Amino acid sequence: MIGPHPTGGYILEELSVGMTAEKHVTVTEERIQRFAEASDDFNPVHVDEAFAAKTAYRGRIAHGLLSASFGSAVVGTILPGAGAIYLGQTLTFHKPVRIGDVVTARATVASIDTESARVVLRCAALVGDEVVMDGEATVRVPRRRRPAKA
Amino acid sequence: MIGPHPTGGYILEELSVGMTAEKHVTVTEERIQRFAEASDDFNPVHVDEAFAAKTAYRGRIAHGLLSASFGSAVVGTILPGAGAIYLGQTLTFHKPVRIGDVVTARATVASIDTESARVVLRCAALVGDEVVMDGEATVRVPRRRRPAKA
């Protein structure tokens, strides 16, 4: 398990297959509300307990992309971190995530193409031992640090 | 172009390949801030103008999953709308999205598997005529409306 790089981001030469980073985020009512405000997605299954209670989910669930965003936060702030350019993401949703769930978002370097500087990270979101979501992030990683400008 | 279904969501039998829905969302500083709070992704390229100005982007950009969430809002609230169960999403990011950009999020029914009740929607986010992001959403759609419980 690795932590954030002191400079804010890892460069291509510092990465190796198998490096892993994770963070834990508690899904709160406030996070769901903030996500609804950001995305303009006020689907009642996310924001209306009375409506959601009558659905197959039997209660409110978090937006799928909210759980996904915890993984993208790992990729963008820890591994490879700032400097990486997000090119793509695949996501498969396995289980709903609910208010009070503590989501572990984990990213693991799966492959590195040194020629194109493209790195694929395997991403997973877990609640307890259960994988609720997984997928792959593809990023381009800088080969050297950008010198700070005065 | 179709609008939200009066019941909140389309059922499988009401969908046909080619149906399209879209919405327009202006990316504001407030949306980016809300998304950062929801996701815990405070990557300075999104929230720190002074930092972002020194990167290859030459200024702050929106979180990739924020633009993606506008598309997922179309899928979850218009087409097929409430009742659809999100199974998966692929995303390819083509261009950064900036504060002040008006994003058109569009979803089009690409294929319907009546056996499994799985529907694939082609999703695109545009700024002006330019596709900034695209991908596919896979959802399971109910065959009939769930009767409201008393």
Contacts between the chains, C-beta under 8 A, distances in Angstrom:
chain1	res1	chain2	res2	distance
A	8	B	44	7.4
A	23	B	40	7.4
A	25	B	40	5.5
A	31	B	37	7.5
A	31	B	38	4.9
A	31	B	39	8.0
A	32	B	38	7.6
A	34	B	34	4.7
A	34	B	35	7.5
A	34	B	37	4.8
A	34	B	38	3.9
A	35	B	34	7.5
A	35	B	35	7.1
A	35	B	38	3.9
A	35	B	39	7.5
A	35	B	69	7.3
A	37	B	31	7.5
A	37	B	34	4.7
A	38	B	31	4.8
A	38	B	32	7.6
A	38	B	34	3.9
A	38	B	35	3.9
A	38	B	38	6.0
A	38	B	66	6.1
A	38	B	69	6.8
A	39	B	31	7.9
A	39	B	35	7.5
A	39	B	66	6.9
A	39	B	69	3.5
A	39	B	70	6.2
A	39	B	72	7.1
A	39	B	73	5.4
A	40	B	23	7.4
A	40	B	25	5.5
A	40	B	70	6.8
A	40	B	73	5.5
A	41	B	69	6.1
A	41	B	72	6.4
A	41	B	73	3.5
A	41	B	76	5.9
A	41	B	77	6.5
A	42	B	77	7.2
A	43	B	73	7.4
A	43	B	76	4.3
A	43	B	77	5.1
A	43	B	82	5.9
A	44	B	8	7.5
A	44	B	82	6.3
A	45	B	76	7.7
A	45	B	82	6.2
A	54	B	146	7.1
A	54	B	148	6.5
A	54	B	149	5.3
A	55	B	83	7.6
A	55	B	146	6.8
A	56	B	85	7.5
A	56	B	146	7.4
A	63	B	69	7.1
A	63	B	72	7.0
A	63	B	76	7.8
A	64	B	72	6.7
A	64	B	86	4.6
A	64	B	89	7.2
A	65	B	65	5.4
A	65	B	68	5.9
A	65	B	69	4.8
A	65	B	72	5.2
A	65	B	89	7.5
A	66	B	38	6.1
A	66	B	39	6.9
A	68	B	65	5.9
A	68	B	89	7.7
A	69	B	35	7.3
A	69	B	38	6.8
A	69	B	39	3.5
A	69	B	41	6.1
A	69	B	63	7.1
A	69	B	65	4.8
A	70	B	39	6.3
A	70	B	40	6.8
A	70	B	41	8.0
A	72	B	39	7.1
A	72	B	41	6.4
A	72	B	63	7.0
A	72	B	64	6.8
A	72	B	65	5.2
A	73	B	39	5.3
A	73	B	40	5.5
A	73	B	41	3.5
A	73	B	43	7.4
A	76	B	41	5.9
A	76	B	43	4.3
A	76	B	45	7.7
A	76	B	63	7.9
A	77	B	41	6.4
A	77	B	42	7.1
A	77	B	43	5.1
A	82	B	43	5.9
A	82	B	44	6.3
A	82	B	45	6.2
A	83	B	55	7.6
A	85	B	56	7.6
A	86	B	64	4.6
A	86	B	93	5.4
A	87	B	92	7.0
A	87	B	93	5.9
A	88	B	90	7.5
A	88	B	91	6.0
A	88	B	92	4.6
A	88	B	93	6.4
A	89	B	64	7.2
A	89	B	65	7.5
A	89	B	68	7.8
A	89	B	89	7.8
A	89	B	90	7.5
A	89	B	91	4.6
A	89	B	93	8.0
A	90	B	88	7.5
A	90	B	89	7.5
A	90	B	90	4.9
A	90	B	91	7.5
A	91	B	88	6.0
A	91	B	89	4.6
A	91	B	90	7.5
A	91	B	91	7.7
A	92	B	87	7.0
A	92	B	88	4.6
A	93	B	86	5.4
A	93	B	87	5.9
A	93	B	88	6.4
A	93	B	89	8.0
A	146	B	54	7.1
A	146	B	55	6.9
A	146	B	56	7.5
A	148	B	54	6.6
A	149	B	54	5.3
